[in-house]
């Protein structure tokens, strides 16, 4: 992942409602949630929610698929993993005991 992609993803998550939406979508995996249901659960007006979902989708953190008259949103877990790996890739100057667990995530993801 390049820095530009990472910055776009961090910017998308650097807002309270979008962070809540993303966390809700992660919890809803693998089925996802309809846009209206997301708005209802977070008590956000539909038009405002639409804007937030668009930001997350453009950042590659969510995808949308049409199901009948609803748009179903899902978290892009591979993008989340790539973003976490980006953060942990150069962790701890080669001293894994400092970042216990983070280097395991990076090592595990590089095998995929």
C-alpha positions as CSV (number, residue, x, y, z in Angstrom):
1,X,0.0,0.0,0.0
2,X,1.3,3.5,-0.8
3,X,1.1,6.4,1.6
4,X,-1.6,8.2,-0.5
5,X,-4.0,5.2,0.0
6,X,-3.2,5.0,3.7
7,X,-3.9,8.7,4.1
8,X,-7.2,8.4,2.3
9,X,-8.3,5.6,4.5
10,X,-7.2,7.3,7.7
11,X,-9.0,10.5,6.6
12,X,-12.2,8.4,5.9
13,X,-12.0,7.0,9.4
14,X,-11.1,10.2,11.1
15,X,-14.7,11.2,11.6
16,X,-16.9,10.0,14.4
17,X,-19.8,8.8,12.3
18,X,-17.7,7.1,9.6
19,X,-15.6,5.3,12.2
20,X,-18.9,4.1,13.9
21,X,-20.2,3.0,10.5
22,X,-17.0,1.1,9.7
23,X,-17.0,-0.7,13.0
24,X,-20.7,-1.6,12.6
25,X,-19.9,-3.0,9.2
26,X,-17.1,-5.1,10.5
27,X,-19.4,-6.5,13.2
28,X,-22.0,-7.3,10.5
29,X,-19.7,-9.4,8.4
30,X,-20.2,-11.5,6.4
31,X,-23.7,-10.4,5.6
32,X,-23.4,-6.6,5.6
33,X,-26.1,-4.1,6.3
34,X,-28.6,-2.1,4.3
35,X,-27.9,1.6,4.2
36,X,-31.2,2.4,5.9
37,X,-30.4,0.0,8.7
38,X,-27.1,1.6,9.3
39,X,-28.7,5.0,9.4
40,X,-31.3,3.7,11.8
41,X,-28.8,2.0,14.2
42,X,-26.6,5.1,14.4
43,X,-29.5,7.6,14.4
44,X,-28.2,9.5,11.4
45,X,-30.4,11.0,8.7
46,X,-30.4,8.9,5.5
47,X,-28.9,11.7,3.2
48,X,-26.1,12.3,5.7
49,X,-25.5,8.5,6.0
50,X,-25.3,8.3,2.2
51,X,-22.5,10.8,2.2
52,X,-20.6,9.0,4.9
53,X,-21.0,5.6,3.1
54,X,-19.7,7.2,-0.1
55,X,-16.5,8.4,1.6
56,X,-15.9,4.9,3.0
57,X,-16.5,3.3,-0.3
58,X,-14.2,5.7,-2.2
59,X,-11.5,5.0,0.4
60,X,-11.8,1.3,-0.3
61,X,-13.0,0.5,3.2
62,X,-16.6,-0.6,2.2
63,X,-18.4,-2.0,-0.8
64,X,-22.0,-1.7,-1.9
65,X,-24.1,-4.2,-3.7
66,X,-27.7,-3.7,-4.8
67,X,-30.2,-6.2,-3.3
68,X,-33.7,-5.5,-4.6
69,X,-34.3,-1.9,-3.7
70,X,-31.6,-1.7,-1.0
71,X,-27.9,-1.1,-1.1
72,X,-26.1,-3.5,1.1
73,X,-22.8,-2.3,2.5
74,X,-20.0,-4.5,3.7
75,X,-16.6,-3.8,5.2
76,X,-13.6,-4.5,3.0
77,X,-11.7,-6.6,5.4
78,X,-8.8,-7.1,3.1
79,X,-8.4,-3.3,2.9
80,X,-8.6,-3.1,6.7
81,X,-5.9,-5.8,7.0
82,X,-3.7,-4.0,4.5
83,X,-4.0,-0.7,6.4
84,X,-3.1,-2.4,9.7
85,X,-0.1,-4.1,8.0
86,X,1.0,-0.7,6.6
87,X,1.0,0.7,10.1
88,X,2.9,-2.2,11.6
89,X,5.2,-3.1,8.7
90,X,8.3,-1.2,10.1
91,X,7.4,-1.6,13.7
92,X,9.8,-1.5,16.5
93,X,13.1,-1.3,14.6
94,X,13.4,-5.1,14.4
95,X,12.7,-5.6,18.1
96,X,9.4,-7.6,18.0
97,X,9.2,-7.8,21.8
98,X,8.3,-4.1,21.8
99,X,5.3,-4.6,19.5
100,X,4.2,-8.0,20.6
101,X,1.5,-9.3,18.3
102,X,1.7,-6.5,15.7
103,X,4.6,-8.1,13.8
104,X,2.7,-11.4,13.8
105,X,-0.1,-9.7,12.0
106,X,2.3,-8.3,9.4
107,X,4.0,-11.7,9.0
108,X,0.8,-13.6,8.7
109,X,-0.6,-11.2,6.1
110,X,2.5,-11.3,3.9
111,X,1.9,-15.1,3.4
112,X,-1.5,-14.4,1.7
